[in-house]
Amino acid sequence: MTDIKVKSSYINNEFEDESVYSYCSKLSKRNNSILFLLESYLNKKLLSDSELAEIRNVILTVSADIIRLPSLLYVEDGDENEGL
């Protein structure tokens, strides 16, 4: 299986490559941190209100989908160097 990389971090005027799993893991964690920020900003738990609980559920669902993404990706027949 081809190891797919993501150009993610921009350091010293160059992009750094990292695995799709690592990149998705970082995105998922950032997404989850929004829950904490929202609760801090609102000064209340998201589960205390039905509309806020729905927002919380959407954020957690997106985080779960992001973390599963690497296991769902595959490269079909073709040149490995042509990219995605």
Protein Blocks (a to p, Z undefined) as FASTA:
>chain_A
ZZddddfbdgehiacdddfklmmmmmmmmmmmmmmmmmmmnopafklpfklmmmmmmmmm
mmmmmmmmmmmgccdeddfkloZZ
